[in-house]
Amino acid sequence: MSGWWAGNVHREVILYDYGKCVQILVEDGMDEIEAHEMMEMNVAGAFVGEGTPAFATIYRQPSLASLDW
């Protein structure tokens, strides 16, 4: 879980990091294409009621230490 989101429907839902979800599916044995398809067709695109979570692509700025100067 990455946080929560209060959208224009005036209720809070859990916000998941889409990339981390794909990473977990790959670690469980799927290739990356299968993992993205699974997320799109069966997870992110599913409506599971009023508490349906949201998914976001989280962009992180690289740390300066990781840059090759």
C-alpha positions in Angstrom: 0.0 0.0 0.0 1.3 3.4 -0.9 -1.3 5.6 0.8 -4.8 6.7 0.4 -6.7 8.7 -2.2 -9.8 10.9 -1.8 -11.2 11.2 -5.3 -14.0 13.2 -6.6 -16.5 10.7 -5.1 -15.8 12.0 -1.6 -14.6 8.7 -0.1 -11.2 7.4 0.8 -9.7 4.3 -0.9 -6.4 2.6 -0.6 -3.8 3.6 -3.2 -1.5 0.9 -4.4 1.8 1.3 -6.3 1.1 -0.3 -9.7 4.8 -1.0 -10.3 5.3 -2.8 -7.0 2.2 -4.9 -7.7 3.7 -5.9 -11.1 7.1 -6.6 -9.4 5.4 -9.0 -6.9 3.7 -10.9 -9.7 7.1 -11.2 -11.6 8.7 -12.5 -8.4 5.9 -15.1 -8.1 6.9 -16.5 -11.6 5.1 -14.4 -14.2 7.0 -12.7 -17.0 6.6 -8.9 -17.1 4.0 -8.9 -20.0 1.9 -11.5 -18.1 2.1 -9.5 -15.0 1.0 -6.3 -16.7 -1.9 -8.2 -18.4 -2.9 -9.7 -15.0 -2.9 -6.2 -13.4 -4.9 -4.6 -16.2 -7.5 -7.3 -16.8 -8.0 -8.8 -13.3 -6.9 -6.3 -10.7 -6.8 -2.6 -11.7 -9.8 -3.0 -14.0 -11.9 -4.8 -11.5 -14.7 -3.2 -9.5 -15.1 -4.8 -6.2 -17.6 -2.5 -4.6 -17.4 0.9 -2.9 -14.0 0.2 -1.4 -12.4 -0.6 -4.7 -8.7 0.4 -4.4 -6.9 2.8 -6.8 -3.6 2.1 -8.5 -1.0 4.7 -9.4 2.4 4.8 -11.1 4.7 6.3 -8.5 7.6 8.2 -9.9 10.6 8.5 -7.7 13.5 10.8 -8.2 16.8 8.9 -8.2 19.1 9.7 -5.3 22.2 11.7 -6.2 24.4 8.8 -4.8 23.0 6.5 -7.5 24.1 8.7 -10.4 27.3 7.9 -12.2 29.2 11.2 -12.4 
